[in-house]
Amino acid sequence: MRKKLLSLFIAVLCMSFLAVPVFANNQGDHVGVAPNGTGDLLIYPLYTALDGFNTNFSVINTSNTRSVVAKVVLRSPAYSQEVLDFLIYLSPNDEFKGTIKFKWQNYVLTSSDDSLCIAGECANATNPKSIVLHSPCDGKANDSAGYGYIEVIEAWSAQLPKDKNKDETVPKADIIAAYRAAAAGGNTINSLTGYGEVVFPGKYYSAYRATVLKDYDNQAKLNIGVETFLGDQANNNLCELEATLAKNNLVIPYYNTAEEMTIPIITFPTKLSTCPPLPPAKPTARGPFFQENYSPTYEMRNYDMSEHGKELCNTSPCPETSIKNEVVPLAIAAPFSEGWARVSFAQTTDCTDMSGGEITYTGAPVTGLIIEVTSNGLGLLPLTYDYGTVSY
């Protein structure tokens, strides 16, 4: 009798857990930062083609067996407007590479990589593709295609036969045909990684790795005819993405002299604003964090090399401490020539995941880079930070 009661209790307990979606259905299935650097969603926090700069970026399919189709989206810095999107077709062990530059009095993407195929014709060394970036908000807002950030969303993957008669690779035409024939997207794998490379005037350059997220699990068949927003048609919404990206106490080492300087770049990839409407209406954002914090505020405390600290502002007028755009260079207004700064966000956000479970997180959903210009050269550094506190 006791065994029967114990079995019944265990069965009821299991059913109770299944009835709580935040634990059973979704808590173990959230998108997360990929600790090994391979995933199914890449965010490049900065591209720039301003003032003689170029940006190269690559996407690598590290799978040895599966072909992957991914959607590349370039977004503007002020309102995250889509200035270009396209599909890339990656065979196993394949790498795509493109360059964003100023050319023909326009900002353009150029590539000679055969993973970029338009209307069935793939780029190559003798037939490179050049695509003009669109002007965000139809040129009616203070926004630009000259710099911004990049999303790469894995759309679909499949194991396709290799061409045994040639070079043991999967032909691009076969990947295109299989994707067109697929009833839906999905079947994604955590096989993508990528790098950005900012080329400075004078041919100096510095590289960085994209922010790589795993288990985003896109479910849609992504095409270029319809704009794709993060958090739509995937197994994770913007609430879950923001909780994964939540950070606080950003650490920014800096130089602050006439000869040496540091420029921190902060990017909010989940803000996804609308173009500004006519006054007095205001732009709106998609991400839950930005519903209450459209222009997030932050505090900065500066330290010198000997632990002496000073607040960003003790007298008026104070520098701006709110962030209005999606890609923003923060000003270093330190009283010291060298040291580090702590940037902190005081906000707490409540939102719901795909199953209606409540998520609360502290900090802000940010990614970014630190640009250093010194007498020794140029460099791009990743952000150091505390994780936001996330509870379910």
WORAMO-V695439 format. One record per residue. PHI is phi in degrees with one decimal (999 if undefined). PSI is psi in degrees with one decimal (NA if undefined). Layout:
PHI&PSI / PHI&PSI
//
This chain:
999&-43.1 / -63.0&-39.0 / -63.4&-39.7 / -65.2&-42.1 / -64.3&-39.9 / -64.6&-42.7 / -62.6&-42.4 / -63.8&-41.1 / -61.4&-44.4 / -63.4&-41.7 / -63.4&-44.6 / -64.0&-40.2 / -61.9&-43.0 / -63.3&-43.2 / -63.7&-34.7 / -65.0&-40.5 / -66.3&-38.4 / -66.2&-23.6 / -83.9&-5.5 / -109.4&91.3 / -62.0&-29.7 / -65.5&-25.7 / -95.9&-51.1 / -84.7&-41.1 / -88.6&-25.2 / -136.3&-26.9 / -60.3&-38.0 / -86.8&7.2 / -126.1&23.3 / -79.5&152.1 / -60.3&148.6 / -148.0&164.3 / -69.6&132.7 / -80.5&110.7 / -66.9&-25.4 / -96.4&-0.3 / 85.0&10.2 / -123.0&136.6 / -160.9&-157.1 / -125.9&9.7 / -146.5&123.1 / -116.7&138.7 / -127.0&118.6 / -98.6&109.6 / -69.3&-10.5 / -153.8&130.3 / -127.4&151.7 / -148.9&140.3 / -129.7&22.5 / -83.7&146.5 / 51.7&43.0 / 88.3&-2.2 / -80.1&148.0 / -123.3&158.9 / -130.6&121.3 / -96.1&144.4 / -144.3&149.5 / -128.1&154.4 / -130.8&124.5 / -115.3&130.2 / -95.0&106.3 / -83.2&-3.2 / -70.3&138.8 / -89.1&-8.7 / -127.8&-26.6 / -110.7&137.5 / -84.2&150.6 / -133.4&138.4 / -110.7&132.3 / -133.8&150.6 / -103.4&128.8 / -104.0&127.8 / -127.3&124.4 / -99.4&129.5 / -123.7&150.2 / -79.9&163.1 / -79.9&-29.4 / -87.3&-42.5 / -131.0&18.1 / 52.0&35.5 / -76.8&140.9 / -70.9&116.5 / -102.0&-14.5 / -168.2&142.1 / -142.2&151.6 / -162.8&162.0 / -99.2&146.5 / -121.8&145.2 / -117.4&108.0 / -109.6&120.6 / -79.1&171.4 / -56.3&135.8 / 66.4&20.8 / -91.2&157.6 / -136.2&132.0 / -100.8&143.9 / -140.3&134.0 / -136.6&165.5 / -131.1&135.6 / -108.5&124.2 / -149.1&172.9 / -97.4&122.3 / -153.5&140.7 / 56.1&37.2 / 60.8&24.8 / -139.9&160.5 / -86.1&128.7 / -135.3&156.3 / -104.7&130.6 / -123.5&146.0 / -160.1&142.2 / -112.1&18.6 / -86.1&133.3 / -76.3&0.7 / -77.7&-15.3 / -94.2&110.0 / -125.8&127.6 / -123.6&124.2 / 54.4&38.3 / 81.9&-3.9 / -106.3&122.9 / -98.0&146.3 / -67.9&156.5 / -156.6&-179.6 / -62.2&-33.6 / -91.5&-11.5 / -138.0&66.9 / -69.4&156.0 / -102.8&137.2 / -128.6&123.7 / -124.2&127.7 / -77.4&133.9 / -77.0&143.0 / -77.1&153.0 / -80.2&120.6 / -66.1&145.7 / 55.2&30.1 / 55.9&28.4 / 73.1&9.9 / -96.1&1.0 / -128.6&165.0 / -79.1&75.4 / -142.1&169.0 / -152.5&149.1 / -91.6&-0.6 / -71.9&-21.7 / -153.4&168.4 / 164.1&-145.8 / -139.5&169.7 / -127.9&136.4 / -112.2&140.3 / -126.0&114.5 / -111.5&116.7 / -67.3&127.3 / -97.6&-35.5 / -169.3&153.2 / -146.7&156.2 / -160.5&153.4 / -92.8&111.3 / -113.2&151.7 / -67.9&142.0 / -83.1&157.0 / -81.1&101.5 / -71.3&-19.9 / -84.0&-12.9 / -120.2&-101.6 / -119.2&22.4 / 63.8&24.7 / -111.7&164.9 / -86.1&122.3 / -61.5&142.7 / -60.2&-36.7 / -61.3&-33.8 / -70.6&-37.8 / -66.2&-44.1 / -61.1&-46.1 / -64.5&-41.0 / -67.3&-38.0 / -69.3&-40.4 / -62.8&-35.0 / -80.6&-17.0 / -65.0&138.9 / -72.9&-27.3 / -154.7&171.5 / -82.5&-163.6 / 102.7&-158.3 / 53.7&32.8 / -76.4&156.0 / -131.8&157.1 / -87.4&74.4 / -123.1&-1.0 / -97.0&141.1 / -141.5&167.5 / -164.8&161.9 / -137.1&144.4 / -108.4&152.2 / -143.0&106.9 / -87.9&120.7 / -100.9&115.8 / -84.7&156.5 / -55.2&136.5 / 96.7&6.6 / 74.6&6.8 / -76.8&147.9 / -148.1&162.6 / -145.5&144.6 / -114.6&159.1 / -148.6&157.7 / -92.5&140.4 / -62.6&155.5 / -70.2&122.0 / -111.9&123.5 / -112.1&145.3 / -114.6&158.3 / 59.3&32.2 / -68.6&-39.5 / 62.2&65.5 / -59.5&141.8 / -115.2&-8.8 / -98.9&156.8 / -86.3&99.2 / -79.4&134.0 / -136.4&169.6 / -83.9&-11.0 / -74.7&-19.2 / -126.2&131.8 / -66.6&138.1 / -107.7&124.3 / -107.2&141.3 / -57.7&139.6 / 90.3&-6.8 / -101.2&140.9 / 55.0&35.5 / -132.0&174.0 / -83.5&6.4 / -140.0&138.0 / -99.5&-175.4 / -64.9&-31.4 / -60.0&-46.5 / -68.2&-38.2 / -63.1&-44.1 / -64.2&-40.6 / -62.4&-36.8 / -68.2&-36.8 / -88.9&-2.7 / -62.4&127.9 / -137.7&157.7 / -149.4&165.3 / 52.5&55.8 / -64.0&135.8 / -103.3&121.1 / -125.7&99.6 / -69.5&141.4 / -142.4&154.4 / -113.0&143.5 / -145.1&61.6 / -130.4&177.1 / -67.7&-27.5 / -96.7&-26.4 / -130.9&134.1 / -144.9&161.8 / -128.8&135.9 / -125.5&102.3 / -75.9&134.1 / -110.2&120.4 / -108.2&130.2 / -125.3&134.4 / -113.7&86.5 / -73.7&-10.7 / -101.1&1.0 / -68.8&-52.5 / 50.2&66.2 / -77.4&163.7 / -88.2&161.0 / -67.0&149.1 / -62.6&126.7 / -81.1&-176.3 / -69.7&141.6 / -59.6&148.4 / -91.3&7.3 / -63.7&154.0 / -122.5&157.0 / -61.8&154.4 / -119.3&158.4 / -119.7&156.5 / -87.1&-40.6 / -65.4&138.8 / -56.4&-38.9 / -56.2&-36.1 / -89.6&-1.3 / -66.0&-38.1 / -100.4&-14.8 / -133.6&62.7 / -58.6&-40.3 / -116.8&87.1 / -59.7&141.8 / -96.6&155.5 / -145.1&161.6 / -116.6&140.4 / -125.1&128.7 / -120.0&129.2 / -102.3&144.6 / -128.7&146.9 / -91.7&-166.0 / -79.2&-3.9 / -123.0&31.4 / 73.9&2.3 / -75.1&130.6 / -115.3&156.1 / -153.7&137.9 / -64.6&158.1 / -59.5&-35.8 / -147.1&125.4 / -118.0&-14.4 / -130.5&159.0 / -96.6&146.1 / -82.3&147.1 / -96.1&149.3 / -62.6&156.3 / -62.5&132.3 / -119.3&23.1 / -119.6&154.3 / -114.3&112.2 / -89.2&-31.9 / -104.8&-179.1 / -88.8&-29.4 / -125.4&115.7 / -136.4&129.6 / -82.7&121.6 / -81.2&141.2 / -82.2&132.9 / -96.1&103.9 / -108.8&44.3 / -77.6&148.3 / -82.0&3.9 / -113.7&153.0 / -80.6&-20.5 / -157.8&147.4 / 160.8&-144.5 / -147.6&159.2 / -126.4&146.3 / -108.4&122.4 / -107.7&122.2 / -126.1&149.3 / -117.3&132.0 / -95.3&0.6 / -77.4&151.3 / -125.4&133.8 / -120.0&136.5 / -115.2&133.4 / -156.6&-179.3 / -123.9&146.3 / -85.5&-171.4 / -61.3&-27.3 / -97.8&7.8 / 85.3&3.2 / -73.6&143.3 / -81.5&135.2 / -123.3&134.9 / -124.9&132.6 / -141.9&153.5 / -106.3&165.0 / 84.8&-160.6 / -131.7&147.4 / -80.5&87.0 / -124.3&156.9 / -138.7&175.2 / 168.7&-173.3 / -143.4&162.8 / -121.2&119.1 / -93.9&125.5 / -115.1&130.4 / -120.6&111.1 / -131.0&175.3 / -66.0&-17.6 / -90.7&-8.3 / 137.4&-156.8 / -121.2&147.5 / -153.0&153.6 / -119.4&123.1 / -112.7&144.2 / -74.7&158.3 / -73.2&142.3 / -107.1&143.1 / -163.9&169.1 / -94.9&144.1 / -69.1&143.1 / -63.3&153.1 / -83.7&119.8 / -114.3&131.0 / -132.4&150.0 / -114.9&NA
//
